[in-house]
Amino acid sequence: MQPAARAELVALDRRHVWHPYTSADVWEQTEPLVITRADGARLFDADGTSYLDGNASWWTASLGHGHPRVLRALAAQASTLAHCALAGITHEPAARLAAELSAVAPSGLNRVFYTDNGSTAIECAVKMAIQAHAQRGEPQRTRFVALDGAFHGDTVGAASLGGVEVFRRPFAGVLFDCVRAPSPAEGGHARAFEAIEALVRDDPGSVAAVVVEPIVQGAAGMQIYAPDYLKALAALTRDVGALLVVDEVFTGFGRTGPMWATEHAGVSPDLMCVGKALAYPIPMGAVLATDAVFDAFRGPKDRALMYGHTFCGNPLGAAIAREVLAVYRDEAVLAGVAAKAPAIAQAVASLGAEPHVTGTRSLGMIGAVDLRPDAGGASGYLGARGWRVFEHARRRGVYLRPLGDTVYVCPPLTIGAGDLDTLLEVMCDGVRAVA
Ligand SMILES: Cc1ncc(COP(=O)(O)O)c(C=O)c1O
């Protein structure tokens, strides 16, 4: 693209586009990337520069960009049935995908409700839990328990469960009340479990569900906790008759090693939310439910789940998701994760002794490094130091968007070994450079 055409796009964007989580004033001072195409683990700017996609485009492109089988599935589905409603109708992609997802999910999750994305999967799970309890004769079960540092999306219901203060603060007046338990990633998981158990047992008959990101709290800064916590939580929810909802929107599809992070703990939840990599590049989510939850909606018409989205079960997304599952099988994607994870673990651990590094951790295809906030400056998600690593990486052809002062890699699972080495080297150099 000619420089003038590129500049025109930037001008149009600055005039009209409202960007997510972005201060307009900061944006107007930023020279943006203008991405024209993406291939594998790389994004290509209109000026000809390529960038390694260090976060798999907000944690979605687990098979990389433009996987040929995914593109073929998209084209084939688009040429026959691009969309029809799922109300009173079924179609092959929706029916077969539901069966195939159930087959690979933790045991017992035999029912699939389709949504538009991760946030709406969470919204749906919240409503399923409330209506299911009410229809089983426990209408008083309306309270949700969620963790400090949790992130479950940005719709009002999902944000009510969220525990990252900076995302909650502007909307605090309208979010629904939620019982907030300490994160098991901080201060020891055994202590955190004692705390959540006390909160749940305080009034166990009022709890509709406990909602957690299994093993990794992504938006909190890739905080990792022990599987024993999740195992104990599953036993606790079962004991008090509450539902366990696991949010695998980020952690699913092999990000942490196994297909589902829940597998680290060997538990089966009542509801499981998926999204992101499920049907990349089509936005799609789903809630997988047990037959026991599903059966609470049997009976006359007014017992149906009163929930649905216009595009739910979209055939393009469903056809892609089927192909995604097939590629995971045929190309041994999870074995690739096991082979590559040690390089990530080693790279982040090598930064542990840097004076301005306050923590490092890794799991599967996730590696994170916490930087000490600038003296007197903002910290956490609003911290500035991680953005200096971002600028350093950008100059070296790597897109490394931080979570404030937490710098992390979360690349396509299929990234080649050479590209992974480059990504890690640039991250390590960047972290050292901002000392
Ligand atoms: C764990 C988790 N749940 C839910 C969501 C929301 O997904 P979406 O942005 O597709 O609505 C996210 C998004 O990052 C997430 O990380």
The ligand as a MOL file (V3000), in Angstrom:
LIG
                    3D

  0  0  0     0  0            999 V3000
M  V30 BEGIN CTAB
M  V30 COUNTS 16 16 0 0 0
M  V30 BEGIN ATOM
M  V30 1 C -11.8530 -15.7230 30.5880 0
M  V30 2 C -12.6460 -14.8510 29.6680 0
M  V30 3 N -13.9840 -14.9520 29.6610 0
M  V30 4 C -14.7490 -14.2060 28.8500 0
M  V30 5 C -14.1710 -13.2790 27.9960 0
M  V30 6 C -15.0410 -12.4430 27.1070 0
M  V30 7 O -14.9730 -12.9010 25.8040 0
M  V30 8 P -15.4390 -11.9550 24.5920 0
M  V30 9 O -14.4650 -10.8320 24.5360 0
M  V30 10 O -15.3880 -12.8500 23.3860 0
M  V30 11 O -16.8160 -11.4910 24.8790 0
M  V30 12 C -12.7860 -13.1360 27.9800 0
M  V30 13 C -12.1500 -12.1580 27.0910 0
M  V30 14 O -10.9700 -11.9010 27.1320 0
M  V30 15 C -11.9990 -13.9490 28.8390 0
M  V30 16 O -10.6720 -13.8390 28.8770 0
M  V30 END ATOM
M  V30 BEGIN BOND
M  V30 1 1 1 2
M  V30 2 1 2 3
M  V30 3 2 2 15
M  V30 4 2 3 4
M  V30 5 1 4 5
M  V30 6 1 5 6
M  V30 7 2 5 12
M  V30 8 1 6 7
M  V30 9 1 7 8
M  V30 10 2 8 9
M  V30 11 1 8 10
M  V30 12 1 8 11
M  V30 13 1 12 13
M  V30 14 1 12 15
M  V30 15 2 13 14
M  V30 16 1 15 16
M  V30 END BOND
M  V30 END CTAB
M  END
